[in-house]
Amino acid sequence: MLEAILDTNFLMLAYQFKVDIFSGLSELLGGYRAVTCKGVVSELRKLGSRKGNDAAAARYALKLIRLNGVEVKDNTEDVDEWIVRYCKMNGAAACTVDKELRDKLKKEGVKVVILRGKSHLQVV
């Protein structure tokens, strides 16, 4: 089963743009398993402890991780480095809207899922 690796900013899209990222991934990828890493969860907790829209989006993303059974893997390196390495080693798709990360992933031949037109997901 294809793994979809969820980045911090991708998880926050659900709140920011009112997009059901999990249904969108199902439509786009078919059967998949959602995965993230402890570094992403830490980033979301840190952002969620603040005030404002980004904080609310981070708290919502943490809730989505719990409610949707997202598998949380250990990582010892930088989150972006982990995502690139994990996707390359496991043939996983990366879900991110971070342009710099997206460029690294594409250079490595990794399938990348992005938000297109603030309304739907697309593989690039």
N, C-alpha and C positions, 0 to 999 in steps of 0.2 A: 504494500500500500504506500502511495506517495505521501511523504511528509511535507507539510507546509510550515516553514520556520517563520514565526511571527516576531517582528522587530517592535521596539517600543512605540515608535511613531505610527506604525500600522495599526496596532491595537487601539491607539487613541483616536483613530479615524472614526470609529464606531460612534463615539460621542460627538466629536467635532462636526461631522457631516451627516449624522443620523443614517449611517450605512450599516446594514447587517452583514458584517464581514464574513461570518461563518456560513450563511446561506450563499453569499456570493462566491466563496471558495468552493462550496459544494457544486454549484452550477458550473464553475469554471474548470475545476479539477476532477470532478466526480468524487470517488471515494478518496479520502485523504485523512491523515492524522495530524492534528495541530500540535506543534511543539514550540517551546521557547526555552530560554535559559534563565538561570538564577540572576544573571546580570541585568536582564530586562526587568525582572520582577523588582530588583533593588532600585533600578532607575524609576520605575513607576511608583514605588513607595516613597522615594525621595520627592518626586514631583507632587505626589498626592498629599504630602504633608504641608504644602503651601496653600495659598489662596488663589482664586481666579479660575478661569476657564480651563487652563492646562491642568491645574490640580484636579478639577472635577473630571476631566477626561481621563486622567491617570487613575483615579479611584474607580471610575467606571470600567476601565480596562482590567484592573485587578479583579473586579467582580466577574467580568466576562471569562477570565482565565479559570476561575473557580467553577462557574456555572457550566462551562462548555468542556470541562475535563481536559484542558490543555496540559500536555505533559511538560514538566519543567525539568530540564537537564542541567547538570553541573557544568560550569565553565570556569576556567582559571585565567583565561586571557581576556583582552578587550572584547566587548560584545560584538562589534563589527567583524573583528578577526575570527571570532568563534563562528559567527554565521557563515562567513565565506568558507572556512575550513570544513565545517559540518556539512554544508550543502554540497561541496565538492566531493567529500568522502562518501556521502550517503545518497547522492543523486536526488537530494531534496530541492524543493522550490523555496525561494526566499520571498517573503512578503514585507515590503518596505517602500517608503516614499522618500527615503534619503538618497539624493542624487549621487553623492560620492560613493556610497555603499552599492547602489545599483550599478554604477559604472564598473566597480571592482568585480561584482558578481558576473556581469555580462562578459567581462574580459576572461573570466574563468569558465565560461560556457554554462553558467547556472541559469535556470529558468527563474524569472523574477515576476512577481505579481505586484501591480501598482493600482492606485486609485486613478481612474480616468474621468475627467469631467465632473469631479466631486460627487459622482453618483453611482459608478459601477467599477468593478474590478476588471483588470485586463492583464494578460501575460505579455511581457515584452522580452 
